[in-house]
């Protein structure tokens, strides 16, 4: 049995056939023994061959009796240890389950002990047809990681995050994404979207391409879709109405976990994207359970992390993404329903960081309002934990590097009623603040949620605390400005936005809000200045272009206004305000034929909008 991560890693390196049994194929055949043809081939083709074939990252090829025969005893060892095939959940009915049942393993073991008989060659099942190249055919767009990650021949694992820009002219609906690592040194990868561009600021800050850490910074699963790559992961198109939205200016952030494989490797993965014309009708919401109360002394075998959330609204659970580092041993999550009954959502009895993945339920789980979702993770910081990379063990605390520990579980859910989103976000924010009462970003979110529901006293209490805790964060001053606007304290709002810009001159939203305030007060010059700055910071923001165009429209700069309204519509074809404003400015320029064309598009977006119907009559449209 492999006892350390370095030893286990040798499984990935071709040539370790020393453990295979010696002997000739077909020796020791008995009439009652399992045969390759009747029993074993089907198991191997289902759970092994998808990764163990040419063009895939796993070593060895298991596409025939002869190939599997050579490694039969080695395979038994890694199957019985639970290391292969790589599938961690021990409870839960998930899509793409690669696990082997105890019956499957016993069948293969009996077959080996019987001398590995082939059986009737003519009755062997056919080798499945696997797709070579991209799983769904040629992608609509392929982007490559711009930086090359050099993985030395030996040494520790590497976990690093890389920004991968995406160049699209308008918002698109994404049906599927596939990551192709293109190199055996890539163990797994996690993919997310950054809409803030803050990852670009972190990229290269330490003098190396990308940025370190086991979190993705400001990147998030888009519309709640988990994305990434692990050996054997299948790519599926999203159901109709469940595609996620990709906006101009978005960046992919790819977290690569690479391992040395005995020779230097240069890693530069590709990402394939498939679009759909069917718009997003529903999105996934993300619920994260976590705890930062992690402090595990050397030798402790049973440190327990727990967290919970009581659902304020009914949801349907679609997927789960558990995460911890090396000394975690076991995980499970239980839902306690309002009637007291319990349901195990997932369990992993032998967690292995090297094979982390997200898991999508075969049948989504409906959870009623009042359900208590809980997680319990057990950590083993002793030498008995085979996955513990430190010998002798040392104290482990919460942190973002691989030498630290974490404990999170992210659930992807849909709401039964989309209007319940604010209730769900408030419940998760309040629960997170119970654990981290001085987290300025949580206080800022609390202020935003309270402001949006009209509880201005609660919002002010939260944002003032955030400003005191983190006065150097531009985001808290921006939220303070938004609250001041909502309570009609316009001078204080402007001062807060200016404070945000003094910290971060490229805070686009502060520029846009200041532009709005100046525009309302009749200061067209200052409005143009700030809206123009927002466009320079976010050149692919349809809202920025629309606002800048509107300021130019007010200043009678009609040609400039037309250009930026058109850009806004190209970026976001369903942006009604930009579409209608484009028609208005064309009317103002005396170009009624073009105005009529744009008005018809606006009418398609909002058929019963009175302002559209009125302008149609004005230009002679029906």
VEXDREN-2710 file (C-alpha; in Angstrom, 1 decimal):
% VEXDREN-2710
k/r/px/py/pz
1/UNK/0.0/0.0/0.0
2/UNK/1.2/3.5/-0.8
3/UNK/1.8/5.4/2.5
4/UNK/2.6/9.0/1.4
5/UNK/1.5/11.4/-1.3
6/UNK/4.8/11.1/-3.0
7/UNK/4.6/7.3/-3.1
8/UNK/1.0/7.4/-4.3
9/UNK/2.0/9.8/-7.0
10/UNK/4.2/7.1/-8.5
11/UNK/1.0/5.5/-9.7
12/UNK/0.9/8.2/-12.3
13/UNK/4.3/7.4/-13.7
14/UNK/4.6/4.8/-16.3
15/UNK/6.9/1.9/-15.8
16/UNK/6.0/0.8/-12.3
17/UNK/5.0/-2.7/-13.5
18/UNK/7.3/-4.4/-11.0
19/UNK/4.3/-5.3/-8.8
20/UNK/2.5/-7.2/-11.5
21/UNK/2.2/-11.0/-11.1
22/UNK/4.4/-13.2/-13.1
23/UNK/3.1/-16.0/-15.1
24/UNK/1.4/-16.7/-18.4
25/UNK/-2.0/-15.5/-19.4
26/UNK/-4.7/-18.1/-18.9
27/UNK/-2.9/-20.3/-16.4
28/UNK/-4.9/-21.7/-13.5
29/UNK/-8.3/-21.6/-15.2
30/UNK/-11.2/-23.1/-13.3
31/UNK/-14.7/-23.6/-14.6
32/UNK/-16.2/-21.4/-11.8
33/UNK/-13.7/-18.6/-11.9
34/UNK/-14.6/-15.2/-13.3
35/UNK/-13.3/-14.6/-16.8
36/UNK/-12.2/-11.5/-18.6
37/UNK/-14.8/-12.0/-21.3
38/UNK/-17.8/-12.6/-19.0
39/UNK/-17.0/-10.5/-15.9
40/UNK/-13.9/-8.4/-15.7
41/UNK/-13.8/-6.5/-19.1
42/UNK/-17.1/-4.7/-18.5
43/UNK/-15.9/-3.5/-15.1
44/UNK/-12.5/-2.3/-16.5
45/UNK/-14.0/-0.6/-19.5
46/UNK/-16.5/1.3/-17.3
47/UNK/-14.3/2.4/-14.4
48/UNK/-10.7/2.3/-15.7
49/UNK/-10.4/2.7/-19.4
50/UNK/-11.9/6.2/-19.6
51/UNK/-8.6/7.5/-18.0
52/UNK/-6.3/4.6/-18.9
53/UNK/-6.0/4.9/-22.6
54/UNK/-3.8/6.9/-25.1
55/UNK/-4.2/10.6/-24.9
56/UNK/-5.3/10.6/-21.3
57/UNK/-3.1/11.6/-18.3
58/UNK/-3.2/8.2/-16.5
59/UNK/-0.3/5.9/-17.0
60/UNK/-0.8/2.5/-18.8
61/UNK/-3.5/1.6/-21.2
62/UNK/-6.3/-0.7/-20.2
63/UNK/-8.0/-1.3/-23.6
64/UNK/-7.4/-5.0/-23.9
65/UNK/-7.0/-8.3/-22.0
66/UNK/-3.3/-8.3/-22.5
67/UNK/-2.8/-4.8/-21.2
68/UNK/-4.8/-5.3/-18.1
69/UNK/-3.2/-8.8/-17.5
70/UNK/0.3/-7.2/-17.1
71/UNK/-0.8/-4.9/-14.3
72/UNK/-3.4/-7.2/-12.6
73/UNK/-1.8/-7.5/-9.1
74/UNK/-0.9/-3.8/-9.1
75/UNK/-4.4/-2.9/-9.9
76/UNK/-5.7/-5.1/-7.1
77/UNK/-3.5/-3.3/-4.6
78/UNK/-4.7/0.2/-5.5
79/UNK/-8.3/-0.9/-5.8
80/UNK/-8.3/-2.5/-2.3
81/UNK/-6.6/0.6/-0.8
82/UNK/-9.4/2.8/-2.3
83/UNK/-6.9/4.9/-4.2
84/UNK/-8.2/3.8/-7.6
85/UNK/-10.4/4.6/-9.3
86/UNK/-10.4/8.2/-8.1
87/UNK/-13.8/8.6/-6.6
88/UNK/-14.2/9.8/-3.0
89/UNK/-17.9/9.8/-2.0
90/UNK/-19.0/6.8/0.0
91/UNK/-22.6/8.1/0.2
92/UNK/-24.6/9.9/-2.5
93/UNK/-25.9/9.2/-5.9
94/UNK/-23.8/11.4/-8.2
95/UNK/-23.3/11.9/-11.9
96/UNK/-20.2/10.2/-13.3
97/UNK/-19.7/7.8/-10.4
98/UNK/-16.4/6.0/-11.1
99/UNK/-16.4/3.9/-8.0
100/UNK/-16.1/0.2/-7.8
101/UNK/-18.4/-1.8/-5.6
102/UNK/-17.1/-4.4/-3.2
103/UNK/-18.6/-7.0/-5.6
104/UNK/-16.6/-5.5/-8.5
105/UNK/-13.3/-5.6/-6.5
106/UNK/-14.0/-9.1/-5.3
107/UNK/-14.7/-10.2/-8.9
108/UNK/-11.4/-8.8/-10.1
109/UNK/-9.5/-10.3/-7.1
110/UNK/-11.1/-13.7/-7.7
111/UNK/-10.2/-13.5/-11.3
112/UNK/-6.5/-12.7/-10.5
113/UNK/-6.3/-15.5/-7.9
114/UNK/-7.7/-17.9/-10.5
115/UNK/-4.9/-17.1/-12.9
116/UNK/-6.7/-14.3/-14.8
117/UNK/-8.5/-16.5/-17.4
118/UNK/-9.6/-14.8/-20.6
119/UNK/-12.6/-16.9/-21.3
120/UNK/-14.3/-17.0/-24.7
121/UNK/-12.6/-14.3/-26.8
122/UNK/-15.6/-14.1/-29.1
123/UNK/-17.9/-13.1/-26.3
124/UNK/-15.8/-10.2/-25.0
125/UNK/-17.6/-6.9/-24.8
126/UNK/-16.5/-4.3/-27.4
127/UNK/-14.2/-1.6/-26.3
128/UNK/-16.3/1.5/-25.7
129/UNK/-16.0/4.3/-28.3
130/UNK/-14.2/7.2/-26.7
131/UNK/-14.1/10.7/-28.1
132/UNK/-10.7/11.8/-29.1
133/UNK/-10.1/15.5/-28.6
134/UNK/-12.8/17.8/-27.3
135/UNK/-15.6/15.7/-25.8
136/UNK/-18.5/17.7/-27.4
137/UNK/-16.8/18.3/-30.7
138/UNK/-15.0/21.5/-31.8
139/UNK/-15.7/24.3/-29.3
140/UNK/-17.0/27.7/-30.4
141/UNK/-14.1/29.4/-28.6
142/UNK/-10.7/28.0/-27.4
143/UNK/-8.5/30.0/-25.1
144/UNK/-5.1/29.0/-23.8
145/UNK/-3.5/29.9/-20.5
146/UNK/-1.2/32.7/-21.5
147/UNK/1.5/31.7/-19.0
148/UNK/3.5/28.5/-19.0
149/UNK/3.8/26.7/-15.6
150/UNK/7.2/25.0/-15.4
151/UNK/7.0/21.9/-13.2
152/UNK/10.4/20.6/-12.1
153/UNK/11.2/16.9/-12.3
154/UNK/11.1/16.5/-8.5
155/UNK/10.0/18.5/-5.5
156/UNK/6.7/19.5/-3.9
157/UNK/3.3/19.9/-5.4
158/UNK/2.5/23.2/-7.1
159/UNK/-0.9/25.0/-6.6
160/UNK/-1.1/28.3/-8.6
161/UNK/-3.8/30.5/-10.1
162/UNK/-3.6/31.8/-13.6
163/UNK/-5.7/34.6/-15.3
164/UNK/-7.0/33.6/-18.7
165/UNK/-8.6/36.5/-20.6
166/UNK/-11.6/35.9/-22.8
167/UNK/-12.2/38.1/-25.8
168/UNK/-15.9/38.3/-26.7
169/UNK/-17.8/41.3/-28.1
170/UNK/-21.2/40.7/-26.4
171/UNK/-22.7/38.7/-23.6
172/UNK/-23.0/35.0/-24.4
173/UNK/-24.8/32.1/-22.9
174/UNK/-22.4/29.2/-22.1
175/UNK/-23.7/25.7/-22.4
176/UNK/-20.5/23.8/-21.6
177/UNK/-16.8/24.3/-20.7
178/UNK/-14.0/21.8/-21.0
179/UNK/-10.5/22.2/-19.5
180/UNK/-7.8/20.2/-21.4
181/UNK/-4.6/20.1/-19.3
182/UNK/-2.5/18.7/-22.1
183/UNK/0.1/17.4/-19.6
184/UNK/0.4/14.5/-17.2
185/UNK/1.9/16.8/-14.6
186/UNK/-1.6/18.4/-14.0
187/UNK/-3.3/16.5/-11.2
188/UNK/-6.5/18.5/-11.2
189/UNK/-7.7/22.0/-12.0
190/UNK/-10.5/24.3/-10.8
191/UNK/-12.0/27.0/-13.0
192/UNK/-13.9/30.2/-12.1
193/UNK/-14.8/33.6/-13.5
194/UNK/-13.6/36.9/-12.2
195/UNK/-15.8/39.9/-13.1
196/UNK/-13.9/42.4/-11.0
197/UNK/-10.5/42.2/-12.8
198/UNK/-8.9/42.1/-9.4
199/UNK/-7.2/38.8/-10.3
200/UNK/-5.3/40.7/-12.9
201/UNK/-3.9/43.0/-10.2
202/UNK/-2.7/39.9/-8.2
203/UNK/-1.2/38.2/-11.3
204/UNK/2.6/38.4/-11.1
205/UNK/2.7/40.4/-7.9
206/UNK/5.2/37.9/-6.4
207/UNK/7.4/38.0/-9.5
208/UNK/6.0/34.8/-10.9
209/UNK/3.2/34.2/-13.4
210/UNK/-0.2/33.9/-11.8
211/UNK/-0.8/34.2/-8.0
212/UNK/-0.5/31.6/-5.2
213/UNK/-3.0/30.2/-2.8
214/UNK/-5.7/27.6/-2.6
215/UNK/-8.5/30.1/-3.0
216/UNK/-9.4/31.8/-6.3
217/UNK/-9.5/35.3/-4.9
218/UNK/-12.4/37.3/-6.4
219/UNK/-13.2/34.6/-9.0
220/UNK/-16.4/32.7/-8.4
221/UNK/-18.4/29.8/-10.1
222/UNK/-20.4/31.8/-12.7
223/UNK/-24.2/31.6/-12.0
224/UNK/-23.3/28.9/-9.5
225/UNK/-21.8/26.4/-12.0
226/UNK/-18.8/24.4/-10.7
227/UNK/-16.2/23.9/-13.4
228/UNK/-12.8/22.2/-13.5
229/UNK/-10.9/19.1/-14.6
230/UNK/-10.1/15.8/-13.0
231/UNK/-9.1/12.6/-14.7
232/UNK/-12.2/11.0/-16.2
233/UNK/-14.4/14.0/-15.8
234/UNK/-17.3/14.1/-18.3
235/UNK/-18.4/17.3/-20.0
236/UNK/-22.1/17.8/-20.4
237/UNK/-24.2/20.6/-21.9
238/UNK/-26.3/22.6/-19.5
239/UNK/-30.0/21.9/-19.5
240/UNK/-32.1/24.4/-21.5
241/UNK/-32.4/27.6/-19.5
242/UNK/-29.5/26.7/-17.2
243/UNK/-26.6/28.0/-19.3
244/UNK/-24.4/30.6/-17.5
245/UNK/-23.7/34.1/-18.6
246/UNK/-20.3/35.2/-19.9
247/UNK/-19.8/39.0/-20.2
248/UNK/-17.3/41.0/-22.2
249/UNK/-14.4/41.7/-19.9
250/UNK/-14.8/38.6/-17.8
251/UNK/-11.6/36.6/-17.0
252/UNK/-11.2/32.9/-16.4
253/UNK/-9.1/32.1/-13.4
254/UNK/-7.6/28.6/-13.6
255/UNK/-6.2/27.0/-10.4
256/UNK/-3.7/24.3/-11.4
257/UNK/-2.6/21.6/-9.0
258/UNK/0.6/20.1/-10.6
259/UNK/2.8/17.3/-9.4
260/UNK/6.4/16.4/-10.5
261/UNK/6.4/13.3/-12.7
262/UNK/10.1/12.5/-13.0
263/UNK/11.1/15.0/-15.7
264/UNK/10.6/18.7/-16.2
265/UNK/7.2/19.6/-17.7
266/UNK/5.8/22.7/-19.2
267/UNK/2.1/23.1/-18.5
268/UNK/-0.2/25.4/-20.6
269/UNK/-3.9/24.1/-20.5
270/UNK/-6.6/25.0/-23.0
271/UNK/-10.2/25.9/-22.2
272/UNK/-13.0/25.1/-24.7
273/UNK/-16.3/27.0/-24.6
274/UNK/-19.6/26.0/-26.2
275/UNK/-22.3/28.6/-26.5
276/UNK/-26.1/28.4/-26.8
277/UNK/-28.7/30.8/-28.0
278/UNK/-31.1/29.7/-25.3
279/UNK/-31.0/32.3/-22.6
280/UNK/-30.5/31.8/-18.9
281/UNK/-33.8/31.5/-17.2
282/UNK/-32.6/30.2/-13.8
283/UNK/-29.3/30.4/-12.0
284/UNK/-27.7/28.4/-9.2
285/UNK/-27.2/30.0/-5.8
286/UNK/-24.1/29.1/-3.8
287/UNK/-24.3/28.2/-0.1
288/UNK/-21.0/27.8/1.7
289/UNK/-20.6/26.2/5.1
290/UNK/-17.2/26.7/6.6
291/UNK/-15.2/27.4/9.8
292/UNK/-11.9/29.1/10.3
293/UNK/-11.6/27.8/13.9
294/UNK/-8.9/25.3/12.9
295/UNK/-5.9/24.8/15.3
296/UNK/-4.7/21.2/15.3
297/UNK/-1.8/20.2/17.5
298/UNK/0.8/17.7/16.3
299/UNK/-0.4/14.1/17.0
300/UNK/-4.1/15.0/17.3
301/UNK/-6.2/12.3/15.5
302/UNK/-9.7/13.5/15.9
303/UNK/-10.1/17.3/15.5
304/UNK/-13.7/18.0/14.5
305/UNK/-14.9/21.0/12.5
306/UNK/-18.6/21.7/12.3
307/UNK/-20.9/24.2/10.8
308/UNK/-24.6/24.5/9.9
309/UNK/-27.2/26.7/8.2
310/UNK/-31.0/26.7/8.7
311/UNK/-32.7/27.3/5.3
312/UNK/-35.1/30.3/5.5
313/UNK/-36.7/29.3/2.2
314/UNK/-37.2/26.0/0.3
315/UNK/-34.4/25.1/-2.2
316/UNK/-33.4/22.3/-4.5
317/UNK/-29.8/21.0/-4.1
318/UNK/-28.0/20.2/-7.3
319/UNK/-24.3/19.8/-6.6
320/UNK/-21.8/19.9/-3.7
321/UNK/-18.1/20.8/-3.6
322/UNK/-16.3/19.8/-0.4
323/UNK/-12.8/21.2/0.2
324/UNK/-10.1/20.7/2.8
325/UNK/-6.3/20.1/2.7
326/UNK/-4.0/17.2/3.6
327/UNK/-4.8/16.3/7.2
328/UNK/-8.6/16.0/6.8
329/UNK/-9.6/12.4/7.1
330/UNK/-13.4/12.2/6.9
331/UNK/-16.3/14.4/5.8
332/UNK/-20.0/14.2/5.9
333/UNK/-23.1/16.4/5.6
334/UNK/-26.5/15.8/7.0
335/UNK/-29.8/17.6/6.3
336/UNK/-32.3/17.5/9.3
337/UNK/-35.7/18.2/7.9
338/UNK/-38.4/20.2/9.8
339/UNK/-40.1/17.0/10.8
340/UNK/-36.9/15.7/12.5
341/UNK/-36.0/13.2/9.8
342/UNK/-32.4/13.1/8.6
343/UNK/-30.9/12.7/5.2
344/UNK/-27.2/12.2/4.4
345/UNK/-26.3/14.6/1.6
346/UNK/-22.8/13.2/1.1
347/UNK/-20.1/11.3/2.9
348/UNK/-16.4/10.8/2.3
349/UNK/-14.8/8.2/4.6
350/UNK/-11.2/8.7/3.4
351/UNK/-10.7/12.2/2.1
352/UNK/-7.7/12.7/-0.2
353/UNK/-6.8/16.2/-1.2
354/UNK/-5.1/14.9/-4.4
355/UNK/-8.5/13.7/-5.7
356/UNK/-10.9/16.5/-4.8
357/UNK/-13.8/17.2/-7.1
358/UNK/-17.3/18.6/-7.3
359/UNK/-20.2/16.2/-7.4
360/UNK/-23.6/16.7/-9.1
361/UNK/-26.6/14.7/-7.9
362/UNK/-28.2/12.3/-10.3
363/UNK/-31.6/13.4/-8.8
364/UNK/-31.6/16.9/-7.3
365/UNK/-32.6/17.0/-3.6
366/UNK/-35.6/19.1/-2.6
367/UNK/-35.1/20.6/0.9
368/UNK/-38.0/22.5/2.6
369/UNK/-37.9/25.7/4.5
370/UNK/-36.5/25.1/8.0
371/UNK/-34.1/22.3/7.0
372/UNK/-30.9/22.4/8.9
373/UNK/-27.9/21.6/6.7
374/UNK/-24.8/20.6/8.7
375/UNK/-21.2/19.5/7.9
376/UNK/-18.8/17.6/10.1
377/UNK/-15.1/17.2/9.1
378/UNK/-12.6/15.1/11.0
379/UNK/-8.9/15.9/10.8
380/UNK/-6.0/13.6/11.7
381/UNK/-2.7/15.4/12.3
382/UNK/-0.8/12.2/13.3
383/UNK/1.7/10.0/11.6
384/UNK/-1.1/7.4/11.2
385/UNK/-2.7/9.6/8.5
386/UNK/-1.1/8.4/5.3
387/UNK/-2.0/11.7/3.6
388/UNK/-0.2/13.9/6.1
389/UNK/2.8/15.2/4.2
390/UNK/4.7/16.4/7.3
391/UNK/6.9/13.9/9.1
392/UNK/7.0/14.3/12.1
393/UNK/3.6/16.2/12.2
394/UNK/3.6/19.9/13.1
395/UNK/0.8/22.2/14.4
396/UNK/-1.6/23.0/11.6
397/UNK/-3.9/26.1/11.6
398/UNK/-6.4/27.7/9.3
399/UNK/-4.9/29.3/6.2
400/UNK/-4.8/29.5/2.4
401/UNK/-1.6/27.7/1.6
402/UNK/-1.2/23.9/1.2
403/UNK/0.7/23.8/4.5
404/UNK/-2.4/25.2/6.3
405/UNK/-5.8/23.7/6.6
406/UNK/-9.3/24.7/5.5
407/UNK/-12.8/23.3/5.8
408/UNK/-15.5/24.4/3.4
409/UNK/-18.5/22.9/1.7
410/UNK/-20.2/24.7/-1.1
411/UNK/-23.7/23.7/-2.2
412/UNK/-25.2/24.7/-5.5
413/UNK/-29.0/25.2/-5.2
414/UNK/-31.9/26.6/-7.0
415/UNK/-34.7/28.6/-5.4
416/UNK/-38.3/27.4/-5.6
417/UNK/-39.2/31.1/-5.8
418/UNK/-36.6/33.5/-7.3
419/UNK/-38.0/36.3/-5.1
420/UNK/-36.6/34.4/-2.0
421/UNK/-33.0/35.2/-3.0
422/UNK/-32.6/38.1/-0.6
423/UNK/-34.0/36.0/2.3
424/UNK/-31.4/33.3/1.5
425/UNK/-28.5/35.8/1.2
426/UNK/-29.5/37.5/4.5
427/UNK/-29.6/34.2/6.3
428/UNK/-26.2/33.1/5.0
429/UNK/-24.7/36.5/5.8
430/UNK/-26.0/36.6/9.3
431/UNK/-24.7/33.1/9.9
432/UNK/-21.3/34.0/8.5
433/UNK/-21.2/37.1/10.8
434/UNK/-21.8/34.8/13.8
435/UNK/-18.6/33.1/13.0
436/UNK/-16.6/36.2/11.8
437/UNK/-18.2/39.2/13.4
438/UNK/-15.4/41.6/12.4
439/UNK/-15.2/40.6/8.7
440/UNK/-15.6/43.9/6.9
441/UNK/-16.7/42.3/3.6
442/UNK/-19.5/40.5/5.4
443/UNK/-20.6/43.7/7.1
444/UNK/-20.5/45.4/3.8
445/UNK/-22.8/42.7/2.3
446/UNK/-25.0/43.0/5.4
447/UNK/-25.3/46.8/4.7
448/UNK/-26.2/46.2/1.1
449/UNK/-28.9/43.6/1.9
450/UNK/-30.4/45.8/4.6
451/UNK/-30.3/48.8/2.3
452/UNK/-32.1/46.9/-0.5
453/UNK/-34.9/45.9/1.7
454/UNK/-35.3/49.4/3.2
455/UNK/-33.8/48.8/6.7
456/UNK/-31.6/51.9/6.6
457/UNK/-30.8/51.9/10.3
458/UNK/-29.5/48.3/10.2
459/UNK/-27.6/49.1/7.0
460/UNK/-25.9/52.2/8.6
461/UNK/-24.9/50.2/11.7
462/UNK/-23.2/47.6/9.5
463/UNK/-21.4/49.9/7.1
464/UNK/-20.1/52.2/9.8
465/UNK/-18.6/49.2/11.5
466/UNK/-17.0/48.1/8.2
467/UNK/-15.5/51.6/7.6
468/UNK/-13.9/51.6/11.1
469/UNK/-12.6/48.0/10.7
470/UNK/-11.2/48.5/7.2
471/UNK/-11.0/52.2/6.3
472/UNK/-8.5/51.4/3.5
473/UNK/-11.0/49.3/1.5
474/UNK/-12.5/51.3/-1.3
475/UNK/-15.5/49.0/-1.4
476/UNK/-16.8/49.9/2.0
477/UNK/-16.8/53.6/1.2
478/UNK/-18.6/52.9/-2.0
479/UNK/-21.4/51.0/-0.1
480/UNK/-21.5/53.9/2.4
481/UNK/-22.1/56.2/-0.6
482/UNK/-24.9/54.0/-1.9
483/UNK/-26.6/54.1/1.5
484/UNK/-26.2/57.8/1.7
485/UNK/-27.9/58.1/-1.7
486/UNK/-30.7/55.9/-0.6
487/UNK/-31.3/58.1/2.4
488/UNK/-31.0/61.3/0.3
489/UNK/-27.8/62.5/1.9
490/UNK/-26.3/63.4/-1.4
491/UNK/-23.4/65.5/-0.2
492/UNK/-22.3/62.6/2.1
493/UNK/-22.8/60.2/-0.8
494/UNK/-20.5/62.2/-3.0
495/UNK/-17.9/62.5/-0.2
496/UNK/-17.9/58.7/0.2
497/UNK/-17.5/58.0/-3.5
498/UNK/-14.6/60.5/-3.6
499/UNK/-13.0/58.6/-0.6
500/UNK/-13.4/55.4/-2.5
501/UNK/-11.6/56.9/-5.5
502/UNK/-8.8/58.3/-3.3
503/UNK/-8.1/54.7/-2.4
504/UNK/-8.7/53.2/-5.8
505/UNK/-8.7/55.7/-8.7
506/UNK/-10.0/52.9/-11.0
507/UNK/-13.1/52.1/-8.9
508/UNK/-15.5/52.2/-11.9
509/UNK/-18.7/52.0/-9.9
510/UNK/-17.7/55.1/-7.8
511/UNK/-17.1/56.9/-11.0
512/UNK/-20.5/55.9/-12.3
513/UNK/-22.4/57.0/-9.2
514/UNK/-20.5/60.3/-9.1
515/UNK/-21.4/60.8/-12.7
516/UNK/-25.1/60.2/-11.9
517/UNK/-25.0/62.7/-9.0
518/UNK/-23.3/65.4/-11.1
519/UNK/-25.7/64.7/-14.0
520/UNK/-28.7/65.2/-11.7
521/UNK/-27.3/68.5/-10.4
522/UNK/-26.8/69.8/-13.9
523/UNK/-23.0/69.7/-13.9
524/UNK/-22.6/68.1/-17.3
525/UNK/-18.9/68.5/-17.4
526/UNK/-18.2/66.6/-14.2
527/UNK/-20.8/63.9/-15.2
528/UNK/-19.0/63.4/-18.5
529/UNK/-15.6/63.3/-16.7
530/UNK/-16.7/60.5/-14.4
531/UNK/-18.7/58.5/-16.9
532/UNK/-15.8/58.7/-19.3
533/UNK/-13.5/57.4/-16.6
534/UNK/-15.8/54.5/-16.0
535/UNK/-15.7/53.5/-19.7
536/UNK/-11.9/53.7/-19.7
537/UNK/-11.7/51.4/-16.6
538/UNK/-14.4/49.0/-17.9
539/UNK/-14.4/49.2/-21.7
540/UNK/-16.6/46.2/-22.0
541/UNK/-19.3/47.3/-19.6
542/UNK/-22.7/48.0/-21.3
543/UNK/-23.8/50.0/-18.3
544/UNK/-20.8/52.3/-18.4
545/UNK/-21.3/52.9/-22.2
546/UNK/-25.0/53.6/-21.7
547/UNK/-24.3/56.1/-18.9
548/UNK/-21.5/57.9/-20.8
549/UNK/-23.8/58.0/-23.9
550/UNK/-26.6/59.5/-21.8
551/UNK/-24.3/62.2/-20.4
552/UNK/-23.3/63.1/-24.0
553/UNK/-26.9/63.1/-25.1
554/UNK/-27.7/65.6/-22.3
555/UNK/-24.7/67.7/-23.5
556/UNK/-26.0/67.5/-27.1
557/UNK/-23.0/65.5/-28.2
558/UNK/-25.3/63.3/-30.3
559/UNK/-22.7/61.5/-32.5
560/UNK/-20.7/60.4/-29.4
561/UNK/-24.0/59.4/-27.7
562/UNK/-25.0/57.2/-30.7
563/UNK/-21.6/55.5/-30.8
564/UNK/-21.7/54.5/-27.1
565/UNK/-25.3/53.5/-27.1
566/UNK/-24.5/51.2/-30.0
567/UNK/-21.6/49.7/-28.1
568/UNK/-23.8/49.1/-25.1
569/UNK/-26.3/47.2/-27.3
570/UNK/-23.6/45.1/-28.9
571/UNK/-22.3/44.1/-25.5
572/UNK/-25.7/43.4/-24.1
573/UNK/-28.4/42.8/-26.8
574/UNK/-31.2/42.5/-24.2
575/UNK/-30.3/45.9/-22.5
576/UNK/-33.6/47.7/-23.1
577/UNK/-32.6/51.1/-21.8
578/UNK/-29.6/51.3/-24.1
579/UNK/-31.7/50.1/-27.1
580/UNK/-34.5/52.6/-26.4
581/UNK/-32.0/55.4/-25.8
582/UNK/-30.3/54.6/-29.1
583/UNK/-33.6/55.1/-30.9
584/UNK/-34.2/58.4/-29.0
585/UNK/-30.8/59.8/-30.0
586/UNK/-31.4/58.8/-33.7
587/UNK/-34.7/60.7/-33.6
588/UNK/-32.9/63.7/-32.2
589/UNK/-30.4/63.5/-35.1
590/UNK/-33.3/63.4/-37.6
591/UNK/-32.5/59.8/-38.7
592/UNK/-36.0/58.5/-38.4
593/UNK/-35.6/55.4/-40.6
594/UNK/-32.7/54.1/-38.4
595/UNK/-34.6/55.2/-35.3
596/UNK/-37.6/53.1/-36.4
597/UNK/-35.4/50.0/-36.9
598/UNK/-34.0/50.4/-33.3
599/UNK/-37.4/51.1/-31.9
600/UNK/-38.8/47.8/-33.3
601/UNK/-35.9/46.0/-31.4
602/UNK/-36.9/47.9/-28.3
603/UNK/-40.5/46.9/-28.7
604/UNK/-39.4/43.3/-29.1
605/UNK/-37.7/43.5/-25.7
606/UNK/-40.7/45.3/-24.0
607/UNK/-43.8/45.0/-26.2
608/UNK/-46.0/46.9/-23.8
609/UNK/-43.7/49.8/-22.9
610/UNK/-45.8/53.0/-23.3
611/UNK/-42.7/55.1/-24.1
612/UNK/-41.8/52.9/-27.0
613/UNK/-45.3/52.9/-28.4
614/UNK/-45.4/56.7/-28.1
615/UNK/-42.1/57.2/-29.9
616/UNK/-43.2/54.7/-32.6
617/UNK/-46.2/56.9/-33.4
618/UNK/-44.0/59.9/-33.5
619/UNK/-41.7/58.4/-36.1
620/UNK/-44.5/56.9/-38.1
621/UNK/-44.1/53.3/-37.0
622/UNK/-47.0/50.9/-36.3
END
